[in-house]
Amino acid sequence: MSSNPEDIMELHWLFDMLQHIDVGLVVLNDKYEVKLWNSFIENHSGVRLVYC
């Protein structure tokens, strides 16, 4: 991964955008286990994702 400050800023911007869009985003692994979801899913499901 690049340590270029512009790349890091862009990555932070992308993560922020994904957390604040008004649609659900869920990331699954190859075993169909939930690895990540955005705040829209969290707010509308009533379930908080716990990272291990």
PDBQT receptor file of N, H, CA, C and O in Angstrom, charges set to zero:
ATOM      1  N   MET A   1       0.844  -1.183   0.000  1.00  0.00    +0.000 N 
ATOM      2  CA  MET A   1       0.000   0.000   0.000  1.00  0.00    +0.000 C 
ATOM      3  C   MET A   1       0.883   1.238   0.000  1.00  0.00    +0.000 C 
ATOM      4  O   MET A   1       1.911   1.290   0.675  1.00  0.00    +0.000 OA
ATOM      5  N   SER A   2       0.473   2.201  -0.748  1.00  0.00    +0.000 N 
ATOM      6  H   SER A   2      -0.362   2.158  -1.296  1.00  0.00    +0.000 HD
ATOM      7  CA  SER A   2       1.246   3.430  -0.865  1.00  0.00    +0.000 C 
ATOM      8  C   SER A   2       1.105   4.273   0.398  1.00  0.00    +0.000 C 
ATOM      9  O   SER A   2       0.045   4.288   1.025  1.00  0.00    +0.000 OA
ATOM     10  N   SER A   3       2.151   4.959   0.762  1.00  0.00    +0.000 N 
ATOM     11  H   SER A   3       3.012   4.946   0.253  1.00  0.00    +0.000 HD
ATOM     12  CA  SER A   3       2.086   5.875   1.897  1.00  0.00    +0.000 C 
ATOM     13  C   SER A   3       2.029   7.322   1.424  1.00  0.00    +0.000 C 
ATOM     14  O   SER A   3       2.265   8.251   2.196  1.00  0.00    +0.000 OA
ATOM     15  N   ASN A   4       1.712   7.499   0.146  1.00  0.00    +0.000 N 
ATOM     16  H   ASN A   4       1.520   6.744  -0.481  1.00  0.00    +0.000 HD
ATOM     17  CA  ASN A   4       1.561   8.829  -0.416  1.00  0.00    +0.000 C 
ATOM     18  C   ASN A   4       0.389   9.524   0.290  1.00  0.00    +0.000 C 
ATOM     19  O   ASN A   4      -0.710   8.970   0.323  1.00  0.00    +0.000 OA
ATOM     20  N   PRO A   5       0.595  10.729   0.859  1.00  0.00    +0.000 N 
ATOM     21  CA  PRO A   5      -0.481  11.425   1.575  1.00  0.00    +0.000 C 
ATOM     22  C   PRO A   5      -1.740  11.629   0.731  1.00  0.00    +0.000 C 
ATOM     23  O   PRO A   5      -2.850  11.576   1.261  1.00  0.00    +0.000 OA
ATOM     24  N   GLU A   6      -1.586  11.857  -0.558  1.00  0.00    +0.000 N 
ATOM     25  H   GLU A   6      -0.684  11.900  -0.989  1.00  0.00    +0.000 HD
ATOM     26  CA  GLU A   6      -2.769  12.036  -1.413  1.00  0.00    +0.000 C 
ATOM     27  C   GLU A   6      -3.557  10.737  -1.527  1.00  0.00    +0.000 C 
ATOM     28  O   GLU A   6      -4.787  10.761  -1.531  1.00  0.00    +0.000 OA
ATOM     29  N   ASP A   7      -2.866   9.608  -1.618  1.00  0.00    +0.000 N 
ATOM     30  H   ASP A   7      -1.866   9.589  -1.615  1.00  0.00    +0.000 HD
ATOM     31  CA  ASP A   7      -3.542   8.314  -1.681  1.00  0.00    +0.000 C 
ATOM     32  C   ASP A   7      -4.282   8.017  -0.386  1.00  0.00    +0.000 C 
ATOM     33  O   ASP A   7      -5.401   7.505  -0.407  1.00  0.00    +0.000 OA
ATOM     34  N   ILE A   8      -3.658   8.337   0.736  1.00  0.00    +0.000 N 
ATOM     35  H   ILE A   8      -2.749   8.753   0.752  1.00  0.00    +0.000 HD
ATOM     36  CA  ILE A   8      -4.281   8.111   2.036  1.00  0.00    +0.000 C 
ATOM     37  C   ILE A   8      -5.520   8.986   2.192  1.00  0.00    +0.000 C 
ATOM     38  O   ILE A   8      -6.547   8.526   2.691  1.00  0.00    +0.000 OA
ATOM     39  N   MET A   9      -5.427  10.252   1.766  1.00  0.00    +0.000 N 
ATOM     40  H   MET A   9      -4.592  10.625   1.361  1.00  0.00    +0.000 HD
ATOM     41  CA  MET A   9      -6.584  11.150   1.842  1.00  0.00    +0.000 C 
ATOM     42  C   MET A   9      -7.726  10.632   0.969  1.00  0.00    +0.000 C 
ATOM     43  O   MET A   9      -8.889  10.691   1.371  1.00  0.00    +0.000 OA
ATOM     44  N   GLU A  10      -7.403  10.127  -0.214  1.00  0.00    +0.000 N 
ATOM     45  H   GLU A  10      -6.459  10.079  -0.540  1.00  0.00    +0.000 HD
ATOM     46  CA  GLU A  10      -8.432   9.601  -1.107  1.00  0.00    +0.000 C 
ATOM     47  C   GLU A  10      -9.096   8.373  -0.493  1.00  0.00    +0.000 C 
ATOM     48  O   GLU A  10     -10.314   8.218  -0.586  1.00  0.00    +0.000 OA
ATOM     49  N   LEU A  11      -8.311   7.502   0.131  1.00  0.00    +0.000 N 
ATOM     50  H   LEU A  11      -7.322   7.628   0.206  1.00  0.00    +0.000 HD
ATOM     51  CA  LEU A  11      -8.866   6.320   0.777  1.00  0.00    +0.000 C 
ATOM     52  C   LEU A  11      -9.816   6.708   1.904  1.00  0.00    +0.000 C 
ATOM     53  O   LEU A  11     -10.897   6.132   2.029  1.00  0.00    +0.000 OA
ATOM     54  N   HIS A  12      -9.425   7.675   2.719  1.00  0.00    +0.000 N 
ATOM     55  H   HIS A  12      -8.547   8.143   2.617  1.00  0.00    +0.000 HD
ATOM     56  CA  HIS A  12     -10.299   8.156   3.801  1.00  0.00    +0.000 C 
ATOM     57  C   HIS A  12     -11.584   8.752   3.230  1.00  0.00    +0.000 C 
ATOM     58  O   HIS A  12     -12.663   8.537   3.781  1.00  0.00    +0.000 OA
ATOM     59  N   TRP A  13     -11.476   9.491   2.144  1.00  0.00    +0.000 N 
ATOM     60  H   TRP A  13     -10.599   9.666   1.696  1.00  0.00    +0.000 HD
ATOM     61  CA  TRP A  13     -12.648  10.083   1.503  1.00  0.00    +0.000 C 
ATOM     62  C   TRP A  13     -13.588   8.992   1.005  1.00  0.00    +0.000 C 
ATOM     63  O   TRP A  13     -14.804   9.095   1.167  1.00  0.00    +0.000 OA
ATOM     64  N   LEU A  14     -13.030   7.952   0.401  1.00  0.00    +0.000 N 
ATOM     65  H   LEU A  14     -12.042   7.868   0.270  1.00  0.00    +0.000 HD
ATOM     66  CA  LEU A  14     -13.863   6.855  -0.103  1.00  0.00    +0.000 C 
ATOM     67  C   LEU A  14     -14.578   6.130   1.032  1.00  0.00    +0.000 C 
ATOM     68  O   LEU A  14     -15.767   5.833   0.920  1.00  0.00    +0.000 OA
ATOM     69  N   PHE A  15     -13.871   5.841   2.122  1.00  0.00    +0.000 N 
ATOM     70  H   PHE A  15     -12.905   6.082   2.213  1.00  0.00    +0.000 HD
ATOM     71  CA  PHE A  15     -14.504   5.190   3.265  1.00  0.00    +0.000 C 
ATOM     72  C   PHE A  15     -15.603   6.059   3.847  1.00  0.00    +0.000 C 
ATOM     73  O   PHE A  15     -16.668   5.549   4.196  1.00  0.00    +0.000 OA
ATOM     74  N   ASP A  16     -15.372   7.345   3.958  1.00  0.00    +0.000 N 
ATOM     75  H   ASP A  16     -14.507   7.758   3.674  1.00  0.00    +0.000 HD
ATOM     76  CA  ASP A  16     -16.379   8.271   4.467  1.00  0.00    +0.000 C 
ATOM     77  C   ASP A  16     -17.600   8.284   3.568  1.00  0.00    +0.000 C 
ATOM     78  O   ASP A  16     -18.731   8.269   4.053  1.00  0.00    +0.000 OA
ATOM     79  N   MET A  17     -17.378   8.312   2.260  1.00  0.00    +0.000 N 
ATOM     80  H   MET A  17     -16.458   8.324   1.866  1.00  0.00    +0.000 HD
ATOM     81  CA  MET A  17     -18.487   8.305   1.311  1.00  0.00    +0.000 C 
ATOM     82  C   MET A  17     -19.304   7.022   1.439  1.00  0.00    +0.000 C 
ATOM     83  O   MET A  17     -20.534   7.072   1.434  1.00  0.00    +0.000 OA
ATOM     84  N   LEU A  18     -18.641   5.883   1.552  1.00  0.00    +0.000 N 
ATOM     85  H   LEU A  18     -17.642   5.843   1.557  1.00  0.00    +0.000 HD
ATOM     86  CA  LEU A  18     -19.353   4.608   1.666  1.00  0.00    +0.000 C 
ATOM     87  C   LEU A  18     -20.168   4.521   2.948  1.00  0.00    +0.000 C 
ATOM     88  O   LEU A  18     -21.214   3.874   2.972  1.00  0.00    +0.000 OA
ATOM     89  N   GLN A  19     -19.705   5.161   4.009  1.00  0.00    +0.000 N 
ATOM     90  H   GLN A  19     -18.855   5.687   3.990  1.00  0.00    +0.000 HD
ATOM     91  CA  GLN A  19     -20.442   5.136   5.265  1.00  0.00    +0.000 C 
ATOM     92  C   GLN A  19     -21.668   6.055   5.255  1.00  0.00    +0.000 C 
ATOM     93  O   GLN A  19     -22.580   5.875   6.061  1.00  0.00    +0.000 OA
ATOM     94  N   HIS A  20     -21.694   7.024   4.361  1.00  0.00    +0.000 N 
ATOM     95  H   HIS A  20     -20.953   7.170   3.706  1.00  0.00    +0.000 HD
ATOM     96  CA  HIS A  20     -22.760   8.018   4.400  1.00  0.00    +0.000 C 
ATOM     97  C   HIS A  20     -23.709   7.989   3.204  1.00  0.00    +0.000 C 
ATOM     98  O   HIS A  20     -24.581   8.852   3.107  1.00  0.00    +0.000 OA
ATOM     99  N   ILE A  21     -23.572   7.030   2.292  1.00  0.00    +0.000 N 
ATOM    100  H   ILE A  21     -22.864   6.329   2.370  1.00  0.00    +0.000 HD
ATOM    101  CA  ILE A  21     -24.518   6.941   1.192  1.00  0.00    +0.000 C 
ATOM    102  C   ILE A  21     -25.827   6.358   1.712  1.00  0.00    +0.000 C 
ATOM    103  O   ILE A  21     -25.831   5.630   2.704  1.00  0.00    +0.000 OA
ATOM    104  N   ASP A  22     -26.927   6.672   1.054  1.00  0.00    +0.000 N 
ATOM    105  H   ASP A  22     -26.924   7.263   0.248  1.00  0.00    +0.000 HD
ATOM    106  CA  ASP A  22     -28.245   6.244   1.512  1.00  0.00    +0.000 C 
ATOM    107  C   ASP A  22     -28.686   4.936   0.875  1.00  0.00    +0.000 C 
ATOM    108  O   ASP A  22     -29.842   4.788   0.479  1.00  0.00    +0.000 OA
ATOM    109  N   VAL A  23     -27.779   4.010   0.780  1.00  0.00    +0.000 N 
ATOM    110  H   VAL A  23     -26.840   4.131   1.101  1.00  0.00    +0.000 HD
ATOM    111  CA  VAL A  23     -28.078   2.646   0.342  1.00  0.00    +0.000 C 
ATOM    112  C   VAL A  23     -27.236   1.700   1.190  1.00  0.00    +0.000 C 
ATOM    113  O   VAL A  23     -26.195   2.081   1.725  1.00  0.00    +0.000 OA
ATOM    114  N   GLY A  24     -27.698   0.477   1.300  1.00  0.00    +0.000 N 
ATOM    115  H   GLY A  24     -28.543   0.167   0.865  1.00  0.00    +0.000 HD
ATOM    116  CA  GLY A  24     -26.962  -0.505   2.074  1.00  0.00    +0.000 C 
ATOM    117  C   GLY A  24     -25.813  -1.096   1.285  1.00  0.00    +0.000 C 
ATOM    118  O   GLY A  24     -25.934  -1.368   0.090  1.00  0.00    +0.000 OA
ATOM    119  N   LEU A  25     -24.710  -1.289   1.961  1.00  0.00    +0.000 N 
ATOM    120  H   LEU A  25     -24.612  -1.068   2.931  1.00  0.00    +0.000 HD
ATOM    121  CA  LEU A  25     -23.535  -1.910   1.363  1.00  0.00    +0.000 C 
ATOM    122  C   LEU A  25     -23.062  -2.999   2.308  1.00  0.00    +0.000 C 
ATOM    123  O   LEU A  25     -22.769  -2.743   3.476  1.00  0.00    +0.000 OA
ATOM    124  N   VAL A  26     -22.991  -4.233   1.782  1.00  0.00    +0.000 N 
ATOM    125  H   VAL A  26     -23.229  -4.441   0.833  1.00  0.00    +0.000 HD
ATOM    126  CA  VAL A  26     -22.556  -5.374   2.575  1.00  0.00    +0.000 C 
ATOM    127  C   VAL A  26     -21.405  -6.055   1.835  1.00  0.00    +0.000 C 
ATOM    128  O   VAL A  26     -21.481  -6.280   0.628  1.00  0.00    +0.000 OA
ATOM    129  N   VAL A  27     -20.352  -6.375   2.561  1.00  0.00    +0.000 N 
ATOM    130  H   VAL A  27     -20.290  -6.192   3.542  1.00  0.00    +0.000 HD
ATOM    131  CA  VAL A  27     -19.209  -7.082   1.986  1.00  0.00    +0.000 C 
ATOM    132  C   VAL A  27     -19.177  -8.483   2.588  1.00  0.00    +0.000 C 
ATOM    133  O   VAL A  27     -19.160  -8.655   3.807  1.00  0.00    +0.000 OA
ATOM    134  N   LEU A  28     -19.169  -9.492   1.694  1.00  0.00    +0.000 N 
ATOM    135  H   LEU A  28     -19.183  -9.353   0.704  1.00  0.00    +0.000 HD
ATOM    136  CA  LEU A  28     -19.127 -10.892   2.112  1.00  0.00    +0.000 C 
ATOM    137  C   LEU A  28     -17.805 -11.514   1.689  1.00  0.00    +0.000 C 
ATOM    138  O   LEU A  28     -17.180 -11.071   0.725  1.00  0.00    +0.000 OA
ATOM    139  N   ASN A  29     -17.385 -12.541   2.412  1.00  0.00    +0.000 N 
ATOM    140  H   ASN A  29     -17.892 -12.901   3.195  1.00  0.00    +0.000 HD
ATOM    141  CA  ASN A  29     -16.200 -13.274   1.977  1.00  0.00    +0.000 C 
ATOM    142  C   ASN A  29     -16.651 -14.443   1.098  1.00  0.00    +0.000 C 
ATOM    143  O   ASN A  29     -17.834 -14.563   0.780  1.00  0.00    +0.000 OA
ATOM    144  N   ASP A  30     -15.713 -15.300   0.710  1.00  0.00    +0.000 N 
ATOM    145  H   ASP A  30     -14.751 -15.202   0.968  1.00  0.00    +0.000 HD
ATOM    146  CA  ASP A  30     -16.041 -16.405  -0.184  1.00  0.00    +0.000 C 
ATOM    147  C   ASP A  30     -16.909 -17.475   0.469  1.00  0.00    +0.000 C 
ATOM    148  O   ASP A  30     -17.423 -18.356  -0.220  1.00  0.00    +0.000 OA
ATOM    149  N   LYS A  31     -17.080 -17.410   1.791  1.00  0.00    +0.000 N 
ATOM    150  H   LYS A  31     -16.663 -16.694   2.350  1.00  0.00    +0.000 HD
ATOM    151  CA  LYS A  31     -17.964 -18.334   2.512  1.00  0.00    +0.000 C 
ATOM    152  C   LYS A  31     -19.321 -17.684   2.807  1.00  0.00    +0.000 C 
ATOM    153  O   LYS A  31     -20.126 -18.222   3.568  1.00  0.00    +0.000 OA
ATOM    154  N   TYR A  32     -19.562 -16.519   2.193  1.00  0.00    +0.000 N 
ATOM    155  H   TYR A  32     -18.909 -16.082   1.575  1.00  0.00    +0.000 HD
ATOM    156  CA  TYR A  32     -20.785 -15.749   2.371  1.00  0.00    +0.000 C 
ATOM    157  C   TYR A  32     -20.993 -15.291   3.811  1.00  0.00    +0.000 C 
ATOM    158  O   TYR A  32     -22.125 -15.175   4.282  1.00  0.00    +0.000 OA
ATOM    159  N   GLU A  33     -19.889 -15.033   4.499  1.00  0.00    +0.000 N 
ATOM    160  H   GLU A  33     -18.969 -15.127   4.117  1.00  0.00    +0.000 HD
ATOM    161  CA  GLU A  33     -19.949 -14.468   5.838  1.00  0.00    +0.000 C 
ATOM    162  C   GLU A  33     -19.824 -12.949   5.710  1.00  0.00    +0.000 C 
ATOM    163  O   GLU A  33     -19.031 -12.449   4.913  1.00  0.00    +0.000 OA
ATOM    164  N   VAL A  34     -20.605 -12.231   6.493  1.00  0.00    +0.000 N 
ATOM    165  H   VAL A  34     -21.249 -12.638   7.141  1.00  0.00    +0.000 HD
ATOM    166  CA  VAL A  34     -20.551 -10.767   6.464  1.00  0.00    +0.000 C 
ATOM    167  C   VAL A  34     -19.237 -10.308   7.080  1.00  0.00    +0.000 C 
ATOM    168  O   VAL A  34     -18.906 -10.673   8.208  1.00  0.00    +0.000 OA
ATOM    169  N   LYS A  35     -18.497  -9.507   6.332  1.00  0.00    +0.000 N 
ATOM    170  H   LYS A  35     -18.766  -9.211   5.415  1.00  0.00    +0.000 HD
ATOM    171  CA  LYS A  35     -17.239  -8.955   6.819  1.00  0.00    +0.000 C 
ATOM    172  C   LYS A  35     -17.347  -7.475   7.132  1.00  0.00    +0.000 C 
ATOM    173  O   LYS A  35     -16.605  -6.961   7.968  1.00  0.00    +0.000 OA
ATOM    174  N   LEU A  36     -18.263  -6.789   6.471  1.00  0.00    +0.000 N 
ATOM    175  H   LEU A  36     -18.866  -7.207   5.792  1.00  0.00    +0.000 HD
ATOM    176  CA  LEU A  36     -18.391  -5.349   6.652  1.00  0.00    +0.000 C 
ATOM    177  C   LEU A  36     -19.749  -4.914   6.149  1.00  0.00    +0.000 C 
ATOM    178  O   LEU A  36     -20.248  -5.454   5.162  1.00  0.00    +0.000 OA
ATOM    179  N   TRP A  37     -20.352  -3.944   6.815  1.00  0.00    +0.000 N 
ATOM    180  H   TRP A  37     -19.947  -3.505   7.617  1.00  0.00    +0.000 HD
ATOM    181  CA  TRP A  37     -21.505  -3.261   6.253  1.00  0.00    +0.000 C 
ATOM    182  C   TRP A  37     -21.448  -1.810   6.654  1.00  0.00    +0.000 C 
ATOM    183  O   TRP A  37     -20.777  -1.445   7.619  1.00  0.00    +0.000 OA
ATOM    184  N   ASN A  38     -22.154  -0.982   5.907  1.00  0.00    +0.000 N 
ATOM    185  H   ASN A  38     -22.698  -1.279   5.123  1.00  0.00    +0.000 HD
ATOM    186  CA  ASN A  38     -22.069   0.449   6.177  1.00  0.00    +0.000 C 
ATOM    187  C   ASN A  38     -23.121   0.874   7.202  1.00  0.00    +0.000 C 
ATOM    188  O   ASN A  38     -23.935   0.063   7.645  1.00  0.00    +0.000 OA
ATOM    189  N   SER A  39     -23.092   2.126   7.562  1.00  0.00    +0.000 N 
ATOM    190  H   SER A  39     -22.431   2.784   7.203  1.00  0.00    +0.000 HD
ATOM    191  CA  SER A  39     -23.981   2.633   8.617  1.00  0.00    +0.000 C 
ATOM    192  C   SER A  39     -25.447   2.580   8.211  1.00  0.00    +0.000 C 
ATOM    193  O   SER A  39     -26.311   2.485   9.083  1.00  0.00    +0.000 OA
ATOM    194  N   PHE A  40     -25.756   2.636   6.924  1.00  0.00    +0.000 N 
ATOM    195  H   PHE A  40     -25.054   2.713   6.216  1.00  0.00    +0.000 HD
ATOM    196  CA  PHE A  40     -27.153   2.523   6.488  1.00  0.00    +0.000 C 
ATOM    197  C   PHE A  40     -27.724   1.175   6.925  1.00  0.00    +0.000 C 
ATOM    198  O   PHE A  40     -28.814   1.116   7.493  1.00  0.00    +0.000 OA
ATOM    199  N   ILE A  41     -26.993   0.101   6.661  1.00  0.00    +0.000 N 
ATOM    200  H   ILE A  41     -26.108   0.149   6.199  1.00  0.00    +0.000 HD
ATOM    201  CA  ILE A  41     -27.441  -1.233   7.072  1.00  0.00    +0.000 C 
ATOM    202  C   ILE A  41     -27.539  -1.311   8.590  1.00  0.00    +0.000 C 
ATOM    203  O   ILE A  41     -28.509  -1.849   9.124  1.00  0.00    +0.000 OA
ATOM    204  N   GLU A  42     -26.555  -0.784   9.275  1.00  0.00    +0.000 N 
ATOM    205  H   GLU A  42     -25.768  -0.347   8.841  1.00  0.00    +0.000 HD
ATOM    206  CA  GLU A  42     -26.566  -0.811  10.736  1.00  0.00    +0.000 C 
ATOM    207  C   GLU A  42     -27.777  -0.056  11.286  1.00  0.00    +0.000 C 
ATOM    208  O   GLU A  42     -28.449  -0.546  12.194  1.00  0.00    +0.000 OA
ATOM    209  N   ASN A  43     -28.055   1.111  10.753  1.00  0.00    +0.000 N 
ATOM    210  H   ASN A  43     -27.509   1.509  10.016  1.00  0.00    +0.000 HD
ATOM    211  CA  ASN A  43     -29.169   1.923  11.243  1.00  0.00    +0.000 C 
ATOM    212  C   ASN A  43     -30.529   1.323  10.924  1.00  0.00    +0.000 C 
ATOM    213  O   ASN A  43     -31.467   1.483  11.704  1.00  0.00    +0.000 OA
ATOM    214  N   HIS A  44     -30.656   0.637   9.795  1.00  0.00    +0.000 N 
ATOM    215  H   HIS A  44     -29.894   0.508   9.160  1.00  0.00    +0.000 HD
ATOM    216  CA  HIS A  44     -31.952   0.098   9.385  1.00  0.00    +0.000 C 
ATOM    217  C   HIS A  44     -32.181  -1.342   9.807  1.00  0.00    +0.000 C 
ATOM    218  O   HIS A  44     -33.311  -1.825   9.742  1.00  0.00    +0.000 OA
ATOM    219  N   SER A  45     -31.148  -2.033  10.234  1.00  0.00    +0.000 N 
ATOM    220  H   SER A  45     -30.230  -1.640  10.287  1.00  0.00    +0.000 HD
ATOM    221  CA  SER A  45     -31.318  -3.420  10.678  1.00  0.00    +0.000 C 
ATOM    222  C   SER A  45     -31.467  -3.516  12.190  1.00  0.00    +0.000 C 
ATOM    223  O   SER A  45     -32.020  -4.488  12.705  1.00  0.00    +0.000 OA
ATOM    224  N   GLY A  46     -30.977  -2.517  12.891  1.00  0.00    +0.000 N 
ATOM    225  H   GLY A  46     -30.527  -1.728  12.473  1.00  0.00    +0.000 HD
ATOM    226  CA  GLY A  46     -30.993  -2.576  14.345  1.00  0.00    +0.000 C 
ATOM    227  C   GLY A  46     -29.913  -3.487  14.909  1.00  0.00    +0.000 C 
ATOM    228  O   GLY A  46     -29.897  -3.765  16.108  1.00  0.00    +0.000 OA
ATOM    229  N   VAL A  47     -28.998  -3.959  14.039  1.00  0.00    +0.000 N 
ATOM    230  H   VAL A  47     -29.011  -3.733  13.065  1.00  0.00    +0.000 HD
ATOM    231  CA  VAL A  47     -27.925  -4.856  14.456  1.00  0.00    +0.000 C 
ATOM    232  C   VAL A  47     -26.598  -4.156  14.211  1.00  0.00    +0.000 C 
ATOM    233  O   VAL A  47     -26.363  -3.592  13.142  1.00  0.00    +0.000 OA
ATOM    234  N   ARG A  48     -25.751  -4.202  15.200  1.00  0.00    +0.000 N 
ATOM    235  H   ARG A  48     -25.941  -4.660  16.068  1.00  0.00    +0.000 HD
ATOM    236  CA  ARG A  48     -24.435  -3.586  15.056  1.00  0.00    +0.000 C 
ATOM    237  C   ARG A  48     -23.420  -4.674  14.734  1.00  0.00    +0.000 C 
ATOM    238  O   ARG A  48     -23.372  -5.707  15.403  1.00  0.00    +0.000 OA
ATOM    239  N   LEU A  49     -22.615  -4.439  13.710  1.00  0.00    +0.000 N 
ATOM    240  H   LEU A  49     -22.654  -3.600  13.167  1.00  0.00    +0.000 HD
ATOM    241  CA  LEU A  49     -21.584  -5.383  13.309  1.00  0.00    +0.000 C 
ATOM    242  C   LEU A  49     -20.417  -5.263  14.270  1.00  0.00    +0.000 C 
ATOM    243  O   LEU A  49     -19.923  -4.165  14.526  1.00  0.00    +0.000 OA
ATOM    244  N   VAL A  50     -19.977  -6.396  14.802  1.00  0.00    +0.000 N 
ATOM    245  H   VAL A  50     -20.377  -7.289  14.594  1.00  0.00    +0.000 HD
ATOM    246  CA  VAL A  50     -18.850  -6.436  15.730  1.00  0.00    +0.000 C 
ATOM    247  C   VAL A  50     -17.660  -7.015  14.978  1.00  0.00    +0.000 C 
ATOM    248  O   VAL A  50     -17.734  -8.122  14.445  1.00  0.00    +0.000 OA
ATOM    249  N   TYR A  51     -16.574  -6.270  14.938  1.00  0.00    +0.000 N 
ATOM    250  H   TYR A  51     -16.514  -5.370  15.371  1.00  0.00    +0.000 HD
ATOM    251  CA  TYR A  51     -15.363  -6.719  14.247  1.00  0.00    +0.000 C 
ATOM    252  C   TYR A  51     -14.547  -7.591  15.174  1.00  0.00    +0.000 C 
ATOM    253  O   TYR A  51     -14.346  -7.258  16.342  1.00  0.00    +0.000 OA
ATOM    254  N   CYS A  52     -14.081  -8.704  14.651  1.00  0.00    +0.000 N 
ATOM    255  H   CYS A  52     -14.245  -8.975  13.703  1.00  0.00    +0.000 HD
ATOM    256  CA  CYS A  52     -13.246  -9.620  15.450  1.00  0.00    +0.000 C 
ATOM    257  C   CYS A  52     -11.803  -9.496  15.054  1.00  0.00    +0.000 C 
ATOM    258  O   CYS A  52     -10.949 -10.184  15.612  1.00  0.00    +0.000 OA
TER     259      CYS A  52
